[in-house]
Amino acid sequence: MIEAKGVCLRYPDGTEALHQIDLEIGPGDLVYLTGPSGSGKTSLLKLFMGMEYPTSGTLKVLDQPVTKDQAGNIRRLRRVMGPVFQEFRLIRGRTALENVMLGMRFLDLPPAQIKENAGTALVKVGLAHKVLSRVENLSWGECQRVAIARAVARKPAVILADEPTGNLDQDNALKILELLTSFQDRKTAVIITTHATHLIGHQNGGTLIRLDRGNMHWERLG
Ligand SMILES: Nc1ncnc2c1ncn2[C@@H]1O[C@H](COP(=O)(O)OP(=O)(O)OP(=O)(O)O)[C@@H](O)[C@H]1O
C-alpha cells in the first residue's frame, strides 16, 4: 500500500527533513508515528499524500509512484486518502453534514448516497446531535470529530491523522486514539502521528515508528 525505499526529503532552503526512510505499510496496518518536534512526522505524512515529493529514493502509494511528473495521478490518489489535518480545514458557514459531504464530492456516488454516508460517519464519531450545526458553532473537540468523520466517510484506503491528541487532556486523547483505531479494518490502514506514546494501547498491535531528526526506527507493538 505504501512502500518507501531510501526516501530523503530536503526542502528548498536546504533542511533535510527525512533521511533514508525505508518502510512498508500494508492494507489494514496500524502505524503510530512519533518523535520530537521537527523530527519529520508531518513531512512524512505530506509525502504519503503527494503534497511533497522525495528528493531521492522511491516512494509508491497504492502502487502509484510519488514523483513530481506524476502530479495528475497523485491528485486522483488523494481521493482515496483520508487526511485529518492538525488545523482540521473545515469550511465555516457550512454545517457539519455539509463539510463531510464536501469531502466526498469527488467520489463517484449518487448525492443521496453521499448524504447517507456522511450522516453515518457523523453518527460514528458521536455527533448525531450536531449534524445540522454550523461548524463555527461547534467546540474544538467537536470540530475535530467532524474532521475525522470527513476523512472516514470517504471509506479511504488510508486514514492519516496528524497529531490528533495535541490539544487534548489524557482522557480525551485516549478517546480520540480509540476512535481513530476503530476505523482500522482489513482494507483500511490507519496512520497517526502523536507525542502521546504513553497512551498507545498495545492491545491493537500495530507499529511504532520513531523519527529522530529525519531518521527512522521501527518497533512492533503487541
Ligand atoms: N516547507 C518547509 N520548508 C523548510 N523546512 C521545513 C518545511 N516544513 C518543515 N520544515 C522543517 O523540516 C523539519 C521537519 O518538520 P516536520 O513539520 O515534518 O516535523 P514534525 O515532526 O511534524 O514536527 P511537530 O511535531 O512540531 O509538528 C523541521 O526542521 C522543519 O522546520
PDBQT file of the ligand as one rigid body, heavy atoms in Angstrom, charges set to zero:
ROOT
HETATM    1  N1  LIG A 301       8.160  23.898   3.984  1.00  0.00    +0.000 N 
HETATM    2  C1  LIG A 301       9.288  23.751   4.690  1.00  0.00    +0.000 A 
HETATM    3  N2  LIG A 301      10.412  24.366   4.321  1.00  0.00    +0.000 NA
HETATM    4  C2  LIG A 301      11.568  24.206   5.021  1.00  0.00    +0.000 A 
HETATM    5  N3  LIG A 301      11.687  23.439   6.121  1.00  0.00    +0.000 NA
HETATM    6  C3  LIG A 301      10.577  22.803   6.531  1.00  0.00    +0.000 A 
HETATM    7  C4  LIG A 301       9.323  22.930   5.867  1.00  0.00    +0.000 A 
HETATM    8  N4  LIG A 301       8.401  22.185   6.518  1.00  0.00    +0.000 NA
HETATM    9  C5  LIG A 301       9.051  21.618   7.559  1.00  0.00    +0.000 A 
HETATM   10  N5  LIG A 301      10.345  22.003   7.563  1.00  0.00    +0.000 N 
HETATM   11  C6  LIG A 301      11.404  21.569   8.502  1.00  0.00    +0.000 C 
HETATM   12  O1  LIG A 301      11.534  20.155   8.374  1.00  0.00    +0.000 OA
HETATM   13  C7  LIG A 301      11.765  19.550   9.640  1.00  0.00    +0.000 C 
HETATM   14  C8  LIG A 301      10.656  18.533   9.923  1.00  0.00    +0.000 C 
HETATM   15  O2  LIG A 301       9.420  19.245  10.078  1.00  0.00    +0.000 OA
HETATM   16  P1  LIG A 301       8.040  18.487  10.341  1.00  0.00    +0.000 P 
HETATM   17  O3  LIG A 301       6.960  19.527  10.305  1.00  0.00    +0.000 OA
HETATM   18  O4  LIG A 301       7.943  17.331   9.428  1.00  0.00    +0.000 OA
HETATM   19  O5  LIG A 301       8.275  17.975  11.837  1.00  0.00    +0.000 OA
HETATM   20  P2  LIG A 301       7.244  17.331  12.888  1.00  0.00    +0.000 P 
HETATM   21  O6  LIG A 301       7.946  16.142  13.445  1.00  0.00    +0.000 OA
HETATM   22  O7  LIG A 301       5.919  17.126  12.234  1.00  0.00    +0.000 OA
HETATM   23  O8  LIG A 301       7.162  18.492  13.972  1.00  0.00    +0.000 OA
HETATM   24  P3  LIG A 301       5.965  18.873  15.011  1.00  0.00    +0.000 P 
HETATM   25  O9  LIG A 301       5.876  17.735  15.997  1.00  0.00    +0.000 OA
HETATM   26  O10 LIG A 301       6.499  20.134  15.652  1.00  0.00    +0.000 OA
HETATM   27  O11 LIG A 301       4.711  19.103  14.193  1.00  0.00    +0.000 OA
HETATM   28  C9  LIG A 301      11.820  20.695  10.646  1.00  0.00    +0.000 C 
HETATM   29  O12 LIG A 301      13.181  21.068  10.801  1.00  0.00    +0.000 OA
HETATM   30  C10 LIG A 301      11.049  21.813   9.957  1.00  0.00    +0.000 C 
HETATM   31  O13 LIG A 301      11.499  23.097  10.383  1.00  0.00    +0.000 OA
ENDROOT
TORSDOF 0
